[in-house]
Amino acid sequence: MKAVKLFKSGSEQTTSLEFVNLEAPKNVGKGEIKVKVYASSLNYHDLGVMTGNMPSENGRIPLADCSGIVEKIGTEVTEFKIGDHVISTFFPNWLDGTPNFSDFSCVPGDGIDGFAQEVVIKPATAFTLAPKKYSHLQASTLTTAGLTAWRALIAEGHLKANETVLIQGTGGVSIFALQIAKALGCKVIATSSSHEKLERLKQLGADQVIHYKEVTDWSSKVLELTDGKGVDHVVEVGGANTFEQSCKACKVGGHIALIGVLTGIHASIQTLYILMKQLRINGILVGSRKQQQDFVAAIQEYDFYPVIDKVFAFNDLRNAVQYQITGQHFGKICIEY
């Protein structure tokens, strides 16, 4: 079968993507399932691994997301049957409850081999059922980006109707957060550095938009748009250079889901904002298997579908990565096998 591996070379350990032919796995053990991979999607974490910015083992098979069909079932597997449409989990060892890890050692495509291969055999608990109404491409966007937004707003944020959510940019997590918030009857304020993307955000339901390069003090604009109160929730994907403004943009008792590090990992912030506004801040690393199951169940009631910017063939993975690096995409970049 065809697969992709990451190889490091040279004194600077430059990472390259190499297509290889592997023997397809055959033996399905107790508690395992064999899955034919049909689609994957790219995430910021995948990009970090594939460009060498997040070191992983030499020869690692990348990609954390997978949508596929169950082909074989091992003994003691009762949750799935042959022919089921399934999606992978980002943390296959985190089934439920509070997290008990602080690294990516069990994450497909990083600590363990991922889904840039045509067939996989893994524990059944490393998958959940996919939403019945989603295609493979659509379902492949849920494992990382979709679940992150769900945990940020629902599992941790306890989002309620008529609350106000601030999202940053037009990546997969932000757009999922917009769609989830609108599905629950909430108001959304969105930021971007592109007028074209801001228009598309409005078409998806954003109530107000802010061009953050033209309005550099965008937190003051958020306060203006909320009559000085601030927002209930911020989906914080920027990191170091946006966190303080997110604190300013929050209402007293507001919630910040700290997800991304797009602008860096080190920041000097005035903790007084956090203290005086009594903010609740959650660090979010995707979610558990149970949270993914809850998200999939909720999707059946939601009237939205993932926003897919562009689809690349599996053998064109290198170009997909280069496209992701440009930052031109709006929503998700998908890989079709």
C-alpha distance (Angstrom), angle and dihedral (degrees) to the residues before:
residue distance angle dihedral
M1 . . .
K2 3.79 . .
A3 3.80 119.2 .
V4 3.81 140.6 159.9
K5 3.78 124.7 -126.5
L6 3.79 131.5 -171.8
F7 3.79 115.4 -127.8
K8 3.79 128.0 -173.0
S9 3.77 123.8 -147.1
G10 3.79 141.0 169.2
S11 3.78 131.1 27.7
E12 3.81 91.0 -66.8
Q13 3.81 91.2 51.1
T14 3.79 94.2 -123.5
T15 3.81 110.5 -163.5
S16 3.79 122.1 -133.4
L17 3.81 132.2 -175.5
E18 3.78 112.5 -127.7
F19 3.79 127.7 -175.4
V20 3.79 113.0 -135.7
N21 3.80 137.3 176.8
L22 3.79 114.4 -122.5
E23 3.75 132.6 -179.8
A24 3.79 107.4 -100.7
P25 3.82 113.0 -113.6
K26 3.80 113.3 -107.2
N27 3.78 112.8 168.5
V28 3.79 112.4 84.3
G29 3.78 110.8 -162.8
K30 3.77 132.5 -155.9
G31 3.80 110.7 -59.0
E32 3.81 93.0 9.2
I33 3.80 134.7 115.3
K34 3.79 132.4 -158.0
V35 3.80 113.5 -132.4
K36 3.80 129.6 -167.7
V37 3.80 106.0 -143.6
Y38 3.79 115.5 -132.5
A39 3.81 104.2 166.3
S40 3.77 145.7 3.3
S41 3.78 135.8 -177.8
L42 3.78 132.8 -142.1
N43 3.79 124.1 -115.0
Y44 3.79 135.3 -176.2
H45 3.80 88.5 -105.7
D46 3.82 91.2 54.4
L47 3.79 89.7 50.1
G48 3.79 90.9 52.9
V49 3.80 91.3 52.2
M50 3.80 96.2 43.9
T51 3.82 93.7 48.4
G52 3.79 93.0 47.0
N53 3.81 94.9 -114.2
M54 3.80 89.1 117.0
P55 3.80 104.9 44.2
S56 3.79 117.2 -133.0
E57 3.79 136.0 168.7
N58 3.79 116.8 -64.9
G59 3.79 109.0 -102.6
R60 3.79 93.7 25.3
I61 3.83 117.3 157.9
P62 3.83 105.4 -130.7
L63 3.84 136.6 -145.8
A64 3.79 125.7 79.9
D65 3.82 99.2 -154.5
C66 3.79 127.1 76.6
S67 3.77 137.9 170.8
G68 3.78 116.3 -175.9
I69 3.80 151.2 130.6
V70 3.81 126.8 -89.7
E71 3.81 109.4 -116.8
K72 3.81 102.6 171.2
I73 3.78 136.1 15.2
G74 3.79 128.9 -151.0
T75 3.75 126.1 -141.0
E76 3.81 117.9 -74.1
V77 3.84 92.3 26.1
T78 3.80 107.9 129.8
E79 3.80 103.0 152.8
F80 3.81 97.3 70.6
K81 3.78 138.2 40.4
I82 3.81 132.0 -161.4
G83 3.81 109.7 -77.8
D84 3.81 96.3 29.5
H85 3.82 117.1 141.7
V86 3.81 106.7 -127.1
I87 3.78 139.8 176.7
S88 3.78 127.7 -152.1
T89 3.79 127.0 -115.7
F90 3.81 123.3 -122.8
F91 3.82 93.0 -139.4
P92 3.82 104.4 32.4
N93 3.82 91.3 -178.6
W94 3.82 94.7 52.0
L95 3.76 102.4 81.4
D96 3.81 101.2 159.2
G97 3.78 144.4 -29.6
T98 3.78 127.4 42.8
P99 3.83 119.9 -19.8
N100 3.79 117.2 -97.3
F101 3.81 99.6 -172.8
S102 3.78 137.8 69.5
D103 3.78 104.4 -165.2
F104 3.81 143.6 53.7
S105 3.79 98.1 -107.8
C106 3.81 93.6 123.7
V107 3.82 97.6 36.6
P108 3.83 116.8 115.9
G109 3.78 111.7 -115.3
D110 3.81 92.3 22.9
G111 3.79 119.0 42.1
I112 3.81 92.1 13.9
D113 3.79 133.3 20.1
G114 3.78 114.4 -71.5
F115 3.78 137.8 -155.9
A116 3.80 105.6 -74.3
Q117 3.80 86.2 113.9
E118 3.76 133.8 82.4
V119 3.81 100.0 -120.2
V120 3.80 132.8 23.5
I121 3.78 136.8 -176.1
K122 3.79 113.6 -155.4
P123 3.81 139.3 147.0
A124 3.79 111.7 -69.7
T125 3.80 88.3 -122.5
A126 3.82 88.4 66.2
F127 3.83 88.4 73.0
T128 3.77 141.5 50.0
L129 3.76 130.9 -164.8
A130 3.81 114.7 -85.4
P131 3.81 123.2 -125.9
K132 3.78 108.3 -83.0
K133 3.79 93.7 -133.2
Y134 3.82 96.7 52.3
S135 3.79 127.3 90.3
H136 3.79 119.7 -131.7
L137 3.80 91.0 -97.7
Q138 3.79 92.4 50.0
A139 3.80 93.8 44.9
S140 3.82 92.0 50.0
T141 3.81 90.1 67.1
L142 3.81 94.0 62.8
T143 3.81 103.1 68.6
T144 3.81 96.5 75.0
A145 3.81 114.1 2.6
G146 3.78 99.4 33.3
L147 3.80 95.7 44.7
T148 3.80 91.7 46.1
A149 3.81 90.9 56.7
W150 3.82 91.2 44.9
R151 3.79 93.7 51.5
A152 3.82 91.9 43.9
L153 3.79 95.2 53.3
I154 3.80 105.8 23.6
A155 3.81 113.5 21.4
E156 3.83 94.2 37.9
G157 3.80 103.5 14.0
H158 3.82 97.5 45.8
L159 3.79 88.9 -148.2
K160 3.79 115.8 -155.1
A161 3.79 132.7 -163.4
N162 3.81 115.9 -84.1
E163 3.81 94.2 22.6
T164 3.81 120.9 127.6
V165 3.81 124.2 -117.6
L166 3.81 127.8 -166.3
I167 3.80 116.3 -153.1
Q168 3.80 127.8 -172.7
G169 3.80 123.3 -141.0
T170 3.78 130.9 -26.9
G171 3.80 105.3 -79.7
G172 3.78 123.1 127.8
V173 3.82 97.3 -88.6
S174 3.81 93.7 48.1
I175 3.79 94.5 49.1
F176 3.79 92.3 46.8
A177 3.82 88.0 50.4
L178 3.81 89.4 52.0
Q179 3.80 91.8 50.3
I180 3.81 94.5 46.0
A181 3.80 92.0 47.8
K182 3.80 93.2 49.6
A183 3.81 91.1 46.4
L184 3.81 87.7 58.6
G185 3.80 93.5 48.3
C186 3.80 98.0 -104.1
K187 3.79 132.7 144.8
V188 3.82 117.0 -113.0
I189 3.79 130.3 -157.4
A190 3.81 113.6 -168.3
T191 3.80 133.8 -167.3
S192 3.80 130.3 -156.1
S193 3.79 139.7 151.2
S194 3.81 92.6 -130.6
H195 3.79 125.0 77.6
E196 3.80 89.8 -156.6
K197 3.79 92.1 54.2
L198 3.80 91.5 46.1
E199 3.79 89.0 56.4
R200 3.78 90.3 51.2
L201 3.80 90.1 49.7
K202 3.80 89.2 54.7
Q203 3.79 89.5 50.7
L204 3.82 88.0 55.4
G205 3.79 90.4 53.1
A206 3.82 107.9 -87.1
D207 3.81 106.9 156.2
Q208 3.82 96.4 -154.6
V209 3.78 132.0 9.5
I210 3.80 133.7 -160.4
H211 3.80 128.2 -158.8
Y212 3.79 97.6 -141.7
K213 3.80 96.0 -162.5
E214 3.80 91.2 55.0
V215 3.80 93.6 38.8
T216 3.79 100.6 40.1
D217 3.80 93.0 171.7
W218 3.77 89.6 57.8
S219 3.80 94.2 154.8
S220 3.82 89.1 66.7
K221 3.81 88.6 51.6
V222 3.81 89.6 51.3
L223 3.81 89.8 53.0
E224 3.79 89.5 49.3
L225 3.80 91.6 51.4
T226 3.82 90.6 50.1
D227 3.83 96.3 47.1
G228 3.78 90.9 -106.1
K229 3.81 94.9 -56.5
G230 3.80 101.3 102.0
V231 3.79 129.3 -141.0
D232 3.79 127.7 -58.9
H233 3.82 94.8 -135.0
V234 3.80 137.3 21.4
V235 3.80 120.7 -163.2
E236 3.80 95.5 -151.9
V237 3.80 111.2 -160.1
G238 3.79 98.4 147.9
G239 3.77 99.9 72.2
A240 3.78 124.5 -171.6
N241 3.81 100.8 16.8
T242 3.79 97.3 41.6
F243 3.79 104.7 36.6
E244 3.81 97.7 87.0
Q245 3.79 92.2 50.5
S246 3.79 88.7 48.7
C247 3.81 88.4 55.7
K248 3.80 90.1 50.9
A249 3.81 91.3 48.0
C250 3.83 93.2 53.8
K251 3.76 124.1 94.3
V252 3.80 121.5 -122.8
G253 3.80 105.2 -74.1
G254 3.80 91.1 16.2
H255 3.79 128.4 151.3
I256 3.80 130.6 -121.5
A257 3.80 119.7 -166.7
L258 3.81 103.2 -156.6
I259 3.80 105.3 -153.2
G260 3.78 115.4 141.1
V261 3.78 141.1 49.5
L262 3.79 99.3 -163.0
T263 3.81 92.7 135.5
G264 3.79 97.1 38.6
I265 3.79 142.3 -73.9
H266 3.82 102.5 -104.8
A267 3.79 120.7 71.9
S268 3.78 139.2 164.3
I269 3.79 107.1 -139.0
Q270 3.77 136.3 172.8
T271 3.77 102.9 -115.8
L272 3.79 87.7 -164.3
Y273 3.82 88.6 81.6
I274 3.79 90.2 57.7
L275 3.79 92.9 45.4
M276 3.80 100.3 44.1
K277 3.80 94.2 42.1
Q278 3.81 90.4 43.7
L279 3.79 90.1 -135.6
R280 3.78 124.6 -170.3
I281 3.80 111.4 -137.9
N282 3.79 123.3 -169.7
G283 3.77 124.5 -170.4
I284 3.79 105.0 -142.4
L285 3.81 125.1 -157.0
V286 3.81 103.6 173.4
G287 3.84 108.8 -82.6
S288 3.78 150.3 -96.3
R289 3.79 129.3 -73.9
K290 3.81 90.5 -107.2
Q291 3.81 90.7 52.7
Q292 3.80 89.0 51.1
Q293 3.79 90.6 51.7
D294 3.80 89.6 50.5
F295 3.80 90.4 49.7
V296 3.80 92.6 49.6
A297 3.81 90.1 50.4
A298 3.80 91.4 50.3
I299 3.81 92.3 49.0
Q300 3.79 89.1 65.1
E301 3.83 86.9 66.2
Y302 3.80 97.5 39.9
D303 3.78 121.6 91.1
F304 3.80 99.3 -142.6
Y305 3.78 138.5 92.1
P306 3.82 128.6 -153.9
V307 3.79 115.7 -88.0
I308 3.81 108.5 -120.9
D309 3.78 116.0 -167.4
K310 3.79 100.5 -173.0
V311 3.79 139.8 -8.9
F312 3.81 122.8 -142.7
A313 3.78 127.9 -169.8
F314 3.80 115.3 -113.0
N315 3.80 91.5 -111.6
D316 3.82 87.9 55.5
L317 3.81 94.8 57.9
R318 3.80 93.2 122.5
N319 3.81 91.4 59.6
A320 3.79 90.2 46.6
V321 3.81 89.3 56.6
Q322 3.80 91.5 48.1
Y323 3.79 90.0 50.5
Q324 3.79 90.7 50.9
I325 3.80 90.3 52.2
T326 3.82 90.7 58.6
G327 3.80 91.3 61.3
Q328 3.79 91.4 -140.1
H329 3.79 94.8 125.3
F330 3.79 124.8 107.9
G331 3.79 108.2 -153.7
K332 3.77 122.0 -21.4
I333 3.80 135.0 -4.5
C334 3.80 110.3 -147.0
I335 3.78 136.1 -161.4
E336 3.81 120.2 -145.7
Y337 3.84 119.8 -158.0
